Amino acid sequence: MSEDPLREGIAKRMEKVRKDIPVEKKPNWRRRVIVLVMKLVLAGVMLFSILRYFW
């Protein structure tokens, strides 16, 4: 079984990214707020589409 070079490259890149991420050790509130806003937007779009479907 020969290792797929493309997959190996992707794995290395993923590992590098994973190592680079924890550098930003600020409080998580910003990311939490962004996730909350995204969820609210998604819920709003879903609600709007459902309402439009029934009207």
C-alpha positions as MATLAB code, in Angstrom:
seq = 'MSEDPLREGIAKRMEKVRKDIPVEKKPNWRRRVIVLVMKLVLAGVMLFSILRYFW';
ca = [
       0.000    0.000    0.000;
       1.637    3.217   -1.168;
       0.726    6.441    0.658;
      -1.217    8.930   -1.462;
       1.065   12.010   -1.787;
      -1.881   14.385   -2.193;
      -3.556   13.079    0.955;
      -0.233   13.309    2.793;
       0.137   16.952    1.731;
      -3.389   17.757    2.873;
      -2.734   16.051    6.225;
       0.467   18.081    6.694;
      -1.336   21.311    5.831;
      -4.177   20.474    8.245;
      -1.632   19.759   10.991;
       0.093   23.088   10.294;
      -3.221   24.955   10.437;
      -4.134   23.158   13.665;
      -0.811   24.285   15.167;
      -1.313   27.871   13.976;
      -4.834   28.252   15.407;
      -4.089   28.161   19.199;
      -1.799   31.215   18.878;
      -4.847   33.467   19.323;
      -5.661   32.764   22.984;
      -7.994   35.727   23.494;
     -11.341   35.297   25.288;
     -13.741   33.207   23.244;
     -16.611   35.716   23.470;
     -15.950   37.143   19.986;
     -16.155   33.766   18.286;
     -19.184   32.903   20.426;
     -20.905   36.144   19.360;
     -20.096   35.443   15.695;
     -21.512   31.908   15.983;
     -24.615   33.262   17.739;
     -25.168   35.875   15.010;
     -24.716   33.219   12.309;
     -27.255   30.971   14.050;
     -29.725   33.857   14.358;
     -29.317   34.738   10.670;
     -29.775   31.096    9.666;
     -32.873   30.771   11.879;
     -34.262   34.018   10.435;
     -33.735   32.840    6.864;
     -35.387   29.493    7.638;
     -38.325   31.212    9.359;
     -38.710   33.646    6.452;
     -38.648   30.850    3.869;
     -41.215   28.827    5.860;
     -43.518   31.842    6.209;
     -43.147   32.664    2.513;
     -43.920   29.034    1.653;
     -47.189   29.120    3.606;
     -48.357   32.526    2.330;
];
